[in-house]
Amino acid sequence: MAKKFIYLLLALILPIGVFVFLRMFGKNEFTIPVYYEQGVSDLQPSCTFTYPVPYTIPDSIMQRIGWASDKLVVLLVADTSSVVDLGLKHLQEEFEVNDFQIIYPSGENDSWDHWYACFFFLKRPWSAVLIDSEKRIRGYYAPNSREEVDRLIVEMKILLKKY
């Protein structure tokens, strides 16, 4: 009888103890990487700019692409196909309009390709780049895939701390 009482007591106290320990000493926060903290490497020969370490996108470039400085997260999308638009509609349903900004290339401008390569370092198969409020690159995505859109949503929730 005493053994059963001890097992029952352990079965009840041990999970409660673990829960209390994790609640008091654990930190329930997720992080996503910041790209190019150690500097930019593997550039195309046409990119002849001086890049700061850690890399942040220059204000002049952010303003030229139409960045609204009050937005916490910016998603720059290079692909404007209908499949990508469908994926981004799912993204827009998850968040409030004030939380983020989606920027598409405007018009037929050759400089977009140069900007994608030299400032956003966008390479295939990725067609979207996530930029935080400090103008740091936080992720690359292919929004033509449902899995990639789901990953983007999770990482945006982490950046916006809405988990």
URVEN-V217508 format. One record per pair of residues at least 4 apart in sequence whose ideal C-beta (glycine too) atoms are under 8 Angstrom apart, sorted by the first residue. I is the first residue (numbers start at 1). J is the second residue. Records with the same first field share a line. If there is no record, write none. Layout:
I=J, J
This chain:
1=5
2=6
3=7
4=8
5=9
6=10
7=11
8=12
9=13
10=14
11=15
12=16
13=17
14=18
15=19
16=20
17=21
18=22
19=23
20=24
21=25, 26
22=26
30=158, 163
31=158
32=138, 139, 155, 158, 159
33=138, 139
34=54, 136, 137, 138
35=55, 121, 136, 137, 138, 139, 140
36=40, 51, 54, 55, 121, 136, 137
37=53, 54, 55
38=53, 54
39=51, 53, 54, 55
40=51, 55, 121
43=47, 118
44=117, 118
46=114, 117, 118
47=117, 118
49=118, 119
51=55
52=56
54=136
55=136, 137
56=134, 135, 136
57=61, 62, 119, 120, 131, 135, 136, 137
58=62, 119, 135
59=63, 135
60=64
61=65, 115, 119
62=67, 74, 131, 135
63=67
65=76, 103, 115
66=103, 106
67=71, 74, 101, 103
68=101
70=98
71=98, 99, 100, 101, 133
72=99, 100, 132, 133, 159, 160
73=99, 100, 101, 130, 131, 132, 133, 156, 159, 160
74=100, 101, 102, 103, 130, 131, 132
75=88, 91, 100, 101, 102, 103, 128, 129, 130, 131, 152, 156
76=103, 120, 122, 128, 129, 131
77=84, 88, 102, 103, 104, 127, 128, 143
78=105, 112, 116, 122, 127, 128
79=84, 127, 128, 143, 144
80=84, 85, 104, 105
81=85, 144
82=86
83=87, 144
84=88, 127, 128, 143, 144
85=89
86=90
87=91, 143, 144, 145, 146, 148, 149
88=92, 102, 143, 149
89=93
90=94, 146, 149, 153
91=95, 102, 143, 149, 152, 153, 156
92=97, 102
94=153, 156, 157
95=99, 100, 156, 160, 162
99=156, 160
100=156, 160
105=109, 112
110=114
111=115
112=116
113=117
114=118
115=119, 120
116=120, 122
117=121, 122, 123
120=129, 137
121=129, 137
122=126, 127, 129, 140
123=140
125=142
126=140, 141, 142
127=141, 142, 143, 144
128=140, 141, 142, 143, 152
129=137, 139, 140, 141
130=137, 138, 139, 140, 141, 152, 155, 156, 159
131=135, 136, 137, 138
132=136, 138, 159
138=155, 159
139=152, 155
141=148, 149, 151, 152
142=148
143=148, 149, 152
144=148
145=149
146=150
147=151
148=152
149=153
150=154
151=155
152=156
153=157
154=158
155=159
156=160
157=161, 162, 163
158=163
